[in-house]
Amino acid sequence: MKKHYDFIKDVYFFNDLNEETIGKIEAVCHRQTANAGEVIFHEGDVAKNFFIVLDGTVEVWKDYHSAEPDMLALHTRGHLFGEMALIDELPRSATVIAREKTDLLYIDRADFQKIVKEDSAIALSIMKSVSAMVRQSNESFVEGLREKNRNLEKANLELKETQAELLKAERLSALGKFSSLILHDIRNPLSVIRGYAELVVLSPQNAEKSKNCATKIMAEADRINNLANELLDFSRGEIRLNISIVGLQELIDQLCDSIRDRCTPRNINIRTNVEFPGPLLLDKERMLRALYNLADNARKAMPDGGTLTISVRAAGKTVYFEISDTGIGMSREVQEHLFEPFFSFSASGGTGLGMCIVKSIVEAHEGTLSFQTREKEGTRFSIALPLMN
């Protein structure tokens, strides 16, 4: 009785075989039913038989019991699975599970090998089928690679477009923030300049008052010039030093003169201690700017008054500039963002470039910048420069 003959002869492994040979195959076939979710065999099992799906569906899984299993294929009516392990005699390379109630035909290893040895037509048919499977697999693999490459190219293009949009948005955001900070910093000295200029106009005959107002106007103009220089240094991304021989006592005196008028209204006492007067090789203008930024930050940190101490000393082949205050100190958040551009922790605002510029100037002199701070007790900044006089 040819119960499964018509079914077997239509299976692609056997559709070139004659009636007698298909009869031999049918004779060694056994029937098995697997319920939904039932494992037919596990990856790594010893191969004992191969299967033909009579009715239903099975799933083929790789790394089924791992955290990231992959489903490789679905087999439905007329499909074979498990035959490769019988041919190469290696352990099962995947796990097969019944997706639904599935009827199977299977052939034992011994019966399979016996009929292959006895009938060369079966061996030839299997070789042709395996070759066709390999070719189809290669074509699918190549097409899969092409599709992945196309998707990667598309994703890469989309990523570049997205990055371009993000960079554009970031630039516009930074420009807007930057412009706001610059306008704030420029507006203050401009207001002071206008105020003193009005006083000169109102008192043209008072020479002493006009001289005092002119001095204030020049100081505020210098502030704007320093701001412009900071912006230029930041925009260039590097600092080119103009090295000269500098007397440090003169440098500290100049620093005190530039900061004193801003400290006096806040009852801030300035103390200096220049143990090492120099001379020293450095960029005077930029180092003065760095020291001014530190001193002005110290001033801002003492809204209720206090003491600003500026000292210079030498130890070995290193010169130390130290600026300390008795102010509010810095919080952990301020310390973490201290040297980031556009970060300002002062209530009076600013470009947020001050500390970034200080660090750049110090490093351009091959020096180091460090600080110690404690909330409600004060902060001390220390600049260490190599002694090259």
JOQUIWO-V756512 format. One record per residue. N is the residue number from 0. PSI is psi in whole degrees, -180 to 180 (none if undefined). Layout:
((N;PSI) (N;PSI))
//
This chain:
((0;122) (1;77) (2;-41) (3;13) (4;-52) (5;-35) (6;-47) (7;-40) (8;-19) (9;-6) (10;135) (11;-24) (12;-29) (13;5) (14;-4) (15;1) (16;155) (17;176) (18;-40) (19;-44) (20;-41) (21;-34) (22;-39) (23;-40) (24;-45) (25;-33) (26;-27) (27;5) (28;142) (29;154) (30;144) (31;144) (32;131) (33;130) (34;162) (35;130) (36;-6) (37;136) (38;123) (39;-43) (40;157) (41;152) (42;131) (43;-11) (44;156) (45;133) (46;118) (47;-22) (48;168) (49;160) (50;153) (51;129) (52;117) (53;-41) (54;135) (55;-162) (56;139) (57;152) (58;140) (59;121) (60;141) (61;135) (62;46) (63;-36) (64;9) (65;179) (66;-23) (67;73) (68;154) (69;129) (70;122) (71;-36) (72;164) (73;135) (74;131) (75;-166) (76;129) (77;-7) (78;148) (79;154) (80;152) (81;1) (82;-30) (83;-37) (84;-29) (85;-30) (86;-48) (87;-5) (88;34) (89;164) (90;160) (91;136) (92;-2) (93;169) (94;135) (95;130) (96;141) (97;123) (98;-33) (99;179) (100;122) (101;132) (102;134) (103;151) (104;140) (105;154) (106;128) (107;155) (108;-49) (109;-45) (110;-41) (111;-49) (112;-34) (113;-49) (114;-30) (115;-42) (116;-35) (117;-30) (118;106) (119;-25) (120;-38) (121;-45) (122;-44) (123;-41) (124;-41) (125;-42) (126;-43) (127;-44) (128;-43) (129;-42) (130;-43) (131;-39) (132;-43) (133;-44) (134;-45) (135;-40) (136;-42) (137;-43) (138;-41) (139;-39) (140;-46) (141;-44) (142;-38) (143;-41) (144;-43) (145;-43) (146;-41) (147;-41) (148;-42) (149;-43) (150;-39) (151;-43) (152;-43) (153;-44) (154;-39) (155;-41) (156;-45) (157;-38) (158;-43) (159;-41) (160;-41) (161;-43) (162;-41) (163;-42) (164;-41) (165;-43) (166;-41) (167;-45) (168;-39) (169;-42) (170;-43) (171;-40) (172;-45) (173;-40) (174;-42) (175;-45) (176;-44) (177;-46) (178;-42) (179;-44) (180;-42) (181;-46) (182;-38) (183;-45) (184;-32) (185;-35) (186;-38) (187;-56) (188;-31) (189;-39) (190;-41) (191;-44) (192;-45) (193;-40) (194;-47) (195;-35) (196;-39) (197;-37) (198;-38) (199;-42) (200;-39) (201;-25) (202;64) (203;-24) (204;-12) (205;94) (206;-42) (207;-42) (208;-40) (209;-39) (210;-42) (211;-42) (212;-39) (213;-38) (214;-44) (215;-41) (216;-43) (217;-38) (218;-42) (219;-35) (220;-37) (221;-37) (222;-45) (223;-39) (224;-41) (225;-40) (226;-44) (227;-40) (228;-39) (229;-44) (230;-39) (231;-44) (232;-41) (233;-42) (234;-32) (235;-29) (236;-7) (237;159) (238;123) (239;115) (240;146) (241;85) (242;137) (243;172) (244;125) (245;132) (246;124) (247;-30) (248;-44) (249;-40) (250;-44) (251;-37) (252;-42) (253;-40) (254;-45) (255;-40) (256;-37) (257;-25) (258;-17) (259;-46) (260;-21) (261;-18) (262;-36) (263;-46) (264;-21) (265;9) (266;43) (267;122) (268;130) (269;126) (270;140) (271;150) (272;92) (273;92) (274;-29) (275;105) (276;-3) (277;-158) (278;167) (279;145) (280;116) (281;173) (282;102) (283;-48) (284;-46) (285;-38) (286;-36) (287;-39) (288;-42) (289;-45) (290;-38) (291;-44) (292;-43) (293;-43) (294;-39) (295;-35) (296;-39) (297;-41) (298;-45) (299;-28) (300;-2) (301;68) (302;-23) (303;19) (304;170) (305;-157) (306;128) (307;119) (308;128) (309;124) (310;154) (311;130) (312;163) (313;143) (314;115) (315;-124) (316;28) (317;138) (318;134) (319;125) (320;126) (321;132) (322;119) (323;155) (324;168) (325;37) (326;-149) (327;-10) (328;-180) (329;136) (330;169) (331;-39) (332;-44) (333;-42) (334;-40) (335;-30) (336;10) (337;-41) (338;14) (339;137) (340;145) (341;8) (342;120) (343;128) (344;3) (345;138) (346;-21) (347;3) (348;-164) (349;169) (350;-20) (351;13) (352;-10) (353;-56) (354;-32) (355;-43) (356;-42) (357;-50) (358;-42) (359;-42) (360;-44) (361;-46) (362;-32) (363;-27) (364;10) (365;33) (366;-176) (367;151) (368;129) (369;166) (370;157) (371;137) (372;153) (373;128) (374;136) (375;4) (376;-27) (377;180) (378;145) (379;124) (380;142) (381;126) (382;123) (383;118) (384;143) (385;138) (386;107) (387;40) (388;none))
//
